[in-house]
Amino acid sequence: MLVGFLLLGSFVLGSCYSFTGASVPSHLKTVAIPLVDDQSGFGEPGLREDFTRLLTDQFISDNSLQVADRNTADAILSGAIVSVSDAPSVVQQGEQVSKRRVTMTVRFAFQDMKLRKKVWEKSFSQWGDYDSGGGISQRKSGLQEAIRKITEDVLLETVSGW
């Protein structure tokens, strides 16, 4: 009976761990991340540049794939911001909006240039809350939170979605 508990315990604990990048095929060493397209019509200046920079930073920090030029990369990760919405998320007594939520949806495709095939194409959606009284600078913090969450999701899909 003790052996059964030990085996069950080791199985449960062992399944809690994830090794980022462990499943990236060995023939893929580099990835190009072109400037993300903004099809949202949201009108946020610099949104596509900010998104691309944060996504690139995620890949540099992770180090599973080296970021490279499109002409020499083993793979290409291309995407577009499909929609961005900004709506009340917390309404207090007297119908006063205290928090707002920015929700962003993007669509990305990952192509293996060595094997000349699309590995995956997927939509991702995330959100970020901000205080409603803070104006544009607060909305920017909500956008940054949504972007951070999405870029983490895109990285995870890329390095472990095999």
URNORDA-V95133 format. One record per backbone hydrogen bond with DSSP energy under -0.5 kcal/mol. NH is the residue of the N-H (numbers start at 1). CO is the residue of the C=O. E is the energy in kcal/mol with one decimal. If there is no record, write none. Layout:
# URNORDA-V95133
nh: [NH,NH]
co: [CO,CO]
e: [E,E]
This chain:
# URNORDA-V95133
nh: [5,6,7,8,9,10,11,12,13,14,15,16,17,20,22,23,24,28,29,31,32,36,37,39,39,45,47,50,51,52,53,54,55,56,57,58,59,60,61,62,63,66,68,72,73,75,76,77,78,78,80,81,82,82,83,85,87,89,90,92,92,95,96,97,98,98,99,100,101,102,103,103,104,105,106,107,108,109,110,111,111,112,113,113,114,116,117,119,119,120,122,124,126,128,130,132,134,135,137,138,139,140,141,142,143,144,145,146,147,148,149,150,151,152,153,154,155,156,157,158,159,160,161]
co: [1,2,3,4,5,6,7,8,9,10,11,13,14,18,19,159,21,25,27,66,75,48,79,37,81,43,44,46,47,48,49,50,51,52,53,54,55,56,57,58,59,29,31,69,69,30,111,32,76,109,107,37,80,105,105,103,101,99,99,90,96,92,92,95,90,96,90,130,87,128,85,101,126,83,124,80,122,78,120,76,109,117,74,111,74,112,112,110,117,110,108,106,104,102,100,98,131,132,134,134,135,136,137,138,139,140,141,142,143,144,145,146,147,148,149,150,151,152,153,154,155,156,157]
e: [-1.9,-2.3,-2.7,-2.6,-2.9,-2.5,-2.1,-2.6,-2.7,-2.3,-1.7,-1.1,-0.8,-0.8,-1.9,-0.7,-1.2,-1.8,-0.7,-2.7,-2.5,-0.6,-2.1,-0.7,-2.4,-0.7,-1.7,-2.8,-2.6,-2.3,-2.5,-2.5,-2.5,-2.5,-2.4,-1.9,-1.8,-2.4,-2.6,-2.3,-2.3,-2.8,-2.6,-1.2,-1.5,-0.9,-2.2,-2.8,-0.6,-2.1,-2.2,-3.4,-0.8,-2.1,-1.8,-2.6,-2.2,-2.7,-1.7,-0.5,-3.7,-1.1,-0.8,-0.5,-2.4,-0.6,-1.4,-2.8,-3.3,-2.9,-2.5,-0.6,-2.9,-2.7,-2.8,-2.4,-2.8,-2.7,-2.8,-2.8,-0.5,-2.9,-2.2,-0.8,-1.1,-0.7,-2.0,-2.7,-0.5,-1.3,-2.7,-2.5,-2.1,-2.1,-2.2,-1.9,-1.1,-0.7,-0.5,-0.6,-2.0,-2.3,-1.2,-1.7,-2.4,-2.5,-1.9,-2.1,-2.7,-2.6,-2.2,-2.4,-3.0,-1.8,-1.9,-2.8,-2.3,-2.5,-2.4,-2.2,-2.6,-1.8,-1.3]
